[in-house]
């Protein structure tokens, strides 16, 4: 699953490739003109690819990272 930038700005990642994440976990923050917008994981899974440079300029809709969703469910 591709996770995209909501608008243009500078991306600051909070995760790394291979990291397991939970639904709702912050994956990155987009900064633009004193505005910071977190980008959250829509589902639990594993980060398989970081697509932009840390602190790189991105456009709205650019793919930030790829998330492989977990196909199993925990019964904790």
N, C-alpha and C positions, 0 to 999 in steps of 0.2 A: 504494500500500500504506500503510495506517495503522500508525503506530508509537505504541504506547500506554504509559501509565505502569504500572509493575508494582505500585505501591502508592501510597497518599496521601502527599503531601509538597510540597516546594517544588521547582520545576523550574529548572534552570540549563542553558541551551543552550550547546553547543559549536560549533554550525553555524548557518548563515543560509540563508534562502530563495535558491534558485538555485545553491547550492553542490553540487559533485560530491563524492560520498563513496565509499569503498571498503567492502567487506564487513568487518565487525568494527570499523569506526571508531566511536569514541564520538560519539554525537549529542547526548546530554544527560546530566545527572546529577540524580537525585531525592534530595533531602535530607529526612530525617525523624528527629528525636530522636537526633542525633549519628551517624546512619547515612547513608552515601552509597552509592547504587547507580547505576552507569553504565548507560545504555541504549545498546546497540550496534546498528549497521546490520546487518540480516540479509543484505543483498545490496548490490552496487554500484549506484549510481544517482544521481539528482539530487533534492535537497530542493525540493519544489514548494510547500509551505505550512507555516508555523509556526503552530500552532493555539492556543497558550497564550501568556500574557505571560511575558517573562523574569522569573524569581524569583516567578512566580505560584503560588498554591495549586492543586494538582491532586488528584483522587481516583484511586484505583486503577482502571485501565481507561479513563481519559480519553485521548482522542487527543492526542498531543503534537505530531506533525508528520506530513506526508504525503511519501512517498518514491516517486518514479517509477523503477522498476528499469530498468537498462540492458538492452537486448535484444540487444546485440552482445557478442561475446567477444574479448578481446585475445589475440593469439598471440605475446606477447613472451617 
